[in-house]
C-alpha cells in the first residue's frame, strides 16, 4: 500500500484513558481489529502505567500480545518510564511512545518528574532496547522508541511554553537516542502559524528524527493545524476515532482530532491514507458496544460522505 500520509490511531490509548467506564478487553480487541481491517497502519493500543492511576489500562500487556498478531499494522503503546518500557517490550510491542512534557508543571502532574529526568528515562529505554537481541521481534528486529513532546504549543497549567525550550528539548531527546520526535498539542492551544513555525524548527534541529503531529481540537483548530503541518512536510498524524480522549492531567484538555474527519480531509485533498472510510466509520459500532453511552464526535460520520466522492486511495488502487 502506497501512503502519502500515515494516520496513527490513538483512540484505544489516548481516547480510553480519559473515560472512567472501563472497556472490556474483548471489546478493545474487537475495536482494534476493526480499525486494522479498515486500513489503519498504526494503532496505539494501551499504556504501561500505574494500574492504580489508570485502571482502564490494566490489560495493556494482554491487548498488546493479541494485537501484534494482526497483519499489516504497527502496534504502539505508551510507556512513561523504564519500568513501563520493560513491560511493553516483554509484551511484544512494535514501538513504545514516551511522553516528555515541555511544561514543568504538566510534567510533574503527568509523570511525576522534571523534563530533564524524563529525557534521562528516554536514554535508559533506548539503552534497554539496544540490549535486546536483534531478533526480539520476529521479522522486525528491535522495537522502536519514539517521543512525543507534550504541551509543545502551550499548557493549561503553565500558560505559554517557550518555543526555544521546546526545540532545545527536542535536541536533548535526539542526543538521548530517540528514533522519532513528535510534537503534541496536548491542550489544544496551538494555531496554524505556530504549527508551521515549530515543525520547521524541529526539522532544522533534529533532521530525519523529526516526526509527526499529535493535535487536539479543543478550540476548533485541529484540522486547520493539520493543513498547516502538511504545508511544512509533516506526513504522520495522530487522531482518535470519534474524537474521544484528552489528557487527564491537563485540566480542560479535551478533544483529540477525529480520525474519520482527518481521513476525509486528507483523501479529499488527494492524499492517500490507505484507509477505507466506510469501514472506518463502521468501526464506531465497536466503541459503542465497548463503552455504551460514551459521547463520540465527527462531522463526516454525522453528515455522510458527499455524493460522488471517490477517495484518493480508491482512485490510486490498481
C-alpha positions as CSV (number, residue, x, y, z in Angstrom):
1,X,0.0,0.0,0.0
2,X,1.4,3.4,-1.0
3,X,0.5,6.1,1.5
4,X,1.1,9.8,1.2
5,X,0.2,10.3,4.9
6,X,0.2,8.0,7.8
7,X,-2.8,8.2,10.2
8,X,-1.9,6.8,13.6
9,X,-5.0,5.8,15.6
10,X,-4.6,6.6,19.3
11,X,-8.2,6.0,20.5
12,X,-7.6,2.7,22.3
13,X,-4.9,4.5,24.4
14,X,-5.4,8.3,24.4
15,X,-9.1,8.0,23.9
16,X,-9.9,5.5,26.6
17,X,-7.5,6.9,29.2
18,X,-9.9,9.7,29.9
19,X,-13.0,7.5,30.2
20,X,-14.0,6.2,33.6
21,X,-16.1,3.4,32.1
22,X,-13.7,0.5,31.5
23,X,-13.9,-1.1,28.1
24,X,-13.6,-4.9,28.5
25,X,-10.5,-6.5,27.0
26,X,-12.5,-8.5,24.4
27,X,-14.3,-5.3,23.3
28,X,-10.9,-3.5,22.9
29,X,-9.6,-6.3,20.8
30,X,-12.7,-6.2,18.5
31,X,-12.3,-2.5,18.1
32,X,-8.6,-2.7,17.3
33,X,-9.2,-5.5,14.8
34,X,-11.9,-3.4,13.1
35,X,-9.5,-0.4,12.9
36,X,-6.8,-2.6,11.4
37,X,-9.3,-4.1,8.9
38,X,-10.2,-0.5,7.8
39,X,-6.5,0.0,6.9
40,X,-5.1,2.0,9.8
41,X,-1.3,1.4,9.5
42,X,-0.6,2.3,13.2
43,X,-2.6,1.8,16.3
44,X,-1.6,2.8,19.9
45,X,-3.4,0.2,21.9
46,X,-2.6,1.0,25.6
47,X,-0.4,2.4,28.3
48,X,2.0,0.7,30.6
49,X,1.4,2.9,33.6
50,X,0.3,2.6,37.2
51,X,-2.8,0.5,37.4
52,X,-4.0,2.4,40.4
53,X,-4.0,5.7,38.5
54,X,-5.4,4.3,35.2
55,X,-7.3,1.0,35.8
56,X,-8.5,1.3,32.1
57,X,-5.0,0.2,31.1
58,X,-4.7,-2.8,33.5
59,X,-4.9,-5.2,30.5
60,X,-2.3,-3.4,28.4
61,X,0.0,-6.5,28.1
62,X,-2.8,-8.7,27.1
63,X,-4.1,-6.2,24.5
64,X,-0.6,-5.8,23.0
65,X,0.1,-9.5,22.9
66,X,-3.1,-10.1,20.9
67,X,-2.8,-7.0,18.7
68,X,0.7,-7.7,17.4
69,X,-0.7,-10.8,15.7
70,X,-2.8,-8.6,13.3
71,X,-1.3,-8.3,9.9
72,X,0.0,-5.1,8.2
73,X,-0.3,-2.8,11.3
74,X,2.3,-1.4,13.7
75,X,1.2,-1.7,17.3
76,X,2.3,1.1,19.7
77,X,2.0,1.5,23.5
78,X,2.8,4.4,25.7
79,X,5.4,4.0,28.4
80,X,6.3,6.9,30.6
81,X,9.5,5.4,32.1
82,X,11.9,2.5,32.1
83,X,9.6,0.2,34.1
84,X,6.8,0.7,31.7
85,X,9.0,0.1,28.7
86,X,10.3,-3.1,30.2
87,X,6.7,-4.3,30.4
88,X,5.9,-3.1,26.9
89,X,8.9,-4.8,25.3
90,X,8.1,-8.0,27.2
91,X,4.5,-7.9,25.7
92,X,6.0,-7.6,22.2
93,X,5.1,-4.1,21.3
94,X,6.5,-2.8,17.9
95,X,7.1,0.7,19.2
96,X,7.0,2.5,22.6
97,X,5.8,6.1,22.7
98,X,7.3,8.1,25.6
99,X,5.7,11.4,26.7
100,X,8.1,14.2,27.6
101,X,6.4,17.4,28.6
102,X,7.8,20.8,27.7
103,X,5.8,22.2,30.6
104,X,7.4,21.7,34.0
105,X,4.0,21.7,35.8
106,X,2.4,19.3,33.4
107,X,5.5,17.0,33.5
108,X,5.2,16.8,37.3
109,X,1.4,16.2,37.1
110,X,1.6,13.7,34.3
111,X,4.7,11.6,35.0
112,X,5.9,12.9,38.3
113,X,9.3,14.1,37.1
114,X,11.0,17.1,35.5
115,X,11.5,17.2,31.8
116,X,15.3,16.7,32.3
117,X,14.6,13.5,34.3
118,X,12.2,12.4,31.6
119,X,15.0,12.7,29.0
120,X,17.2,10.5,31.2
121,X,14.4,7.9,31.2
122,X,14.3,8.0,27.4
123,X,18.1,7.4,27.3
124,X,17.6,4.4,29.7
125,X,14.8,3.0,27.5
126,X,16.9,3.4,24.4
127,X,19.8,1.5,26.1
128,X,17.4,-1.3,27.1
129,X,16.1,-1.5,23.6
130,X,19.6,-1.7,22.2
131,X,20.4,-4.5,24.6
132,X,17.6,-6.7,23.2
133,X,18.6,-9.4,20.7
134,X,18.3,-8.4,17.1
135,X,15.5,-10.9,16.6
136,X,13.4,-9.7,19.5
137,X,10.5,-9.1,17.2
138,X,10.5,-11.8,14.5
139,X,10.9,-10.2,11.1
140,X,11.1,-6.7,12.6
141,X,14.3,-6.7,14.8
142,X,14.2,-4.5,17.9
143,X,11.2,-2.3,18.8
144,X,11.3,1.4,18.1
145,X,11.4,4.3,20.6
146,X,9.5,7.4,19.8
147,X,8.9,10.5,21.9
148,X,6.1,13.0,21.9
149,X,6.9,16.4,23.3
150,X,3.7,17.1,25.2
151,X,2.3,20.7,25.7
152,X,4.6,21.9,22.9
153,X,2.1,24.5,21.9
154,X,1.0,25.7,25.4
155,X,-0.1,24.4,28.7
156,X,-3.4,24.9,30.7
157,X,-1.4,24.8,33.9
158,X,1.6,26.9,32.9
159,X,0.3,29.0,30.1
160,X,2.6,29.7,27.1
161,X,5.6,27.4,26.6
162,X,8.7,29.0,25.2
163,X,9.4,27.7,21.6
164,X,13.1,27.9,22.1
165,X,12.8,25.5,25.1
166,X,10.6,23.1,23.0
167,X,13.3,22.9,20.3
168,X,16.1,22.6,22.9
169,X,14.3,19.7,24.5
170,X,13.9,18.1,21.0
171,X,17.7,18.3,20.6
172,X,18.2,16.7,24.0
173,X,15.9,13.8,23.1
174,X,17.7,13.3,19.8
175,X,21.0,13.0,21.7
176,X,19.3,10.6,24.1
177,X,18.7,8.3,21.2
178,X,15.0,8.6,20.4
179,X,14.2,7.3,16.9
180,X,11.5,9.9,16.3
181,X,10.4,13.1,18.0
182,X,6.8,14.2,17.6
183,X,5.2,17.5,18.7
184,X,1.9,17.3,20.7
185,X,-0.7,20.0,21.1
186,X,-1.9,18.3,24.3
187,X,-4.1,21.2,25.4
188,X,-5.4,22.3,22.0
189,X,-3.8,25.7,22.3
190,X,-1.9,25.7,19.0
191,X,-2.7,27.7,15.9
192,X,-1.6,27.2,12.2
193,X,1.2,29.8,12.2
194,X,2.7,28.3,15.4
195,X,2.4,24.8,14.0
196,X,4.3,25.7,10.8
197,X,6.9,27.6,12.7
198,X,7.6,24.8,15.3
199,X,7.7,22.0,12.8
200,X,10.1,23.9,10.6
201,X,12.4,24.5,13.6
202,X,12.0,20.8,14.7
203,X,13.2,19.6,11.4
204,X,16.1,22.1,11.4
205,X,17.1,20.9,14.9
206,X,16.8,17.1,14.7
207,X,16.7,16.4,10.9
208,X,15.3,13.0,10.0
209,X,14.3,12.3,13.6
210,X,11.5,15.0,13.2
211,X,8.2,13.1,13.4
212,X,4.5,13.7,13.3
213,X,1.8,15.8,14.9
214,X,-0.4,14.9,17.8
215,X,-3.2,17.5,17.6
216,X,-6.3,18.2,19.7
217,X,-9.4,20.1,18.6
218,X,-10.2,21.6,21.9
219,X,-10.7,25.1,20.4
220,X,-11.6,24.0,16.9
221,X,-8.2,24.5,15.4
222,X,-7.4,20.8,14.9
223,X,-7.9,20.3,11.1
224,X,-6.6,23.8,10.3
225,X,-3.4,22.8,12.2
226,X,-3.2,19.5,10.2
227,X,-3.2,21.5,6.9
228,X,-0.5,23.8,8.4
229,X,1.6,20.9,9.3
230,X,1.2,19.4,5.8
231,X,2.5,22.7,4.4
232,X,5.8,22.1,6.1
233,X,6.2,18.4,5.2
234,X,4.6,16.6,8.2
235,X,3.3,13.3,7.0
236,X,2.2,11.5,10.2
237,X,-0.8,12.5,12.3
238,X,-2.3,11.0,15.5
239,X,-6.1,11.0,15.8
240,X,-8.8,9.3,17.8
241,X,-11.9,7.6,16.5
242,X,-14.9,9.7,17.4
243,X,-12.7,12.3,18.9
244,X,-12.7,10.6,22.3
245,X,-10.0,11.4,24.8
246,X,-7.8,14.1,26.1
247,X,-5.2,14.4,28.9
248,X,-6.5,13.6,32.5
249,X,-3.5,15.6,33.9
250,X,-4.1,18.8,32.0
251,X,-7.4,20.4,33.0
252,X,-9.6,21.3,30.1
253,X,-7.5,19.4,27.6
254,X,-10.2,17.6,25.7
255,X,-10.9,16.6,22.1
256,X,-8.4,14.7,20.0
257,X,-8.9,15.3,16.3
258,X,-11.5,12.9,14.9
259,X,-9.9,10.1,12.8
260,X,-12.9,10.0,10.4
261,X,-12.8,13.7,9.7
262,X,-9.0,13.6,9.3
263,X,-9.1,10.8,6.8
264,X,-11.8,12.5,4.8
265,X,-9.8,15.8,4.8
266,X,-6.6,14.0,3.5
267,X,-8.4,11.8,0.9
268,X,-10.4,14.8,-0.4
269,X,-7.1,16.7,-0.8
270,X,-5.8,13.8,-3.0
271,X,-3.5,12.4,-0.3
272,X,-3.6,8.6,0.0
273,X,-4.0,7.2,3.5
274,X,-4.8,3.6,2.6
275,X,-7.8,3.7,4.8
276,X,-11.3,2.6,3.8
277,X,-13.6,5.4,5.2
278,X,-16.7,3.3,5.2
279,X,-15.1,0.5,7.2
280,X,-13.6,3.2,9.5
281,X,-17.0,4.7,10.2
282,X,-18.4,1.2,10.8
283,X,-15.7,0.6,13.5
284,X,-17.5,3.2,15.6
285,X,-20.0,0.5,16.5
286,X,-17.3,-1.4,18.3
287,X,-16.7,1.7,20.6
288,X,-20.5,1.9,21.3
289,X,-20.5,-1.7,22.2
290,X,-17.4,-1.4,24.5
291,X,-18.4,1.8,26.3
292,X,-22.1,2.3,25.9
293,X,-23.4,5.8,26.1
294,X,-20.0,7.4,25.7
295,X,-20.1,10.6,23.5
296,X,-18.4,10.5,20.1
297,X,-18.0,13.3,17.6
298,X,-17.3,13.7,13.9
299,X,-18.7,15.8,11.1
300,X,-18.2,13.1,8.4
301,X,-20.0,10.3,10.3
302,X,-22.9,12.7,11.1
303,X,-23.2,14.2,7.6
304,X,-22.0,11.3,5.5
305,X,-19.7,11.3,2.5
306,X,-20.5,13.8,-0.3
307,X,-22.4,12.4,-3.3
308,X,-19.9,11.1,-5.9
309,X,-17.0,11.3,-3.5
310,X,-14.1,9.0,-4.5
311,X,-11.2,8.7,-2.1
312,X,-7.6,9.2,-3.3
313,X,-6.8,5.7,-2.0
314,X,-9.5,4.2,-4.2
315,X,-8.5,6.3,-7.3
316,X,-5.0,5.0,-7.0
317,X,-5.9,1.4,-6.5
318,X,-5.0,-0.9,-9.4
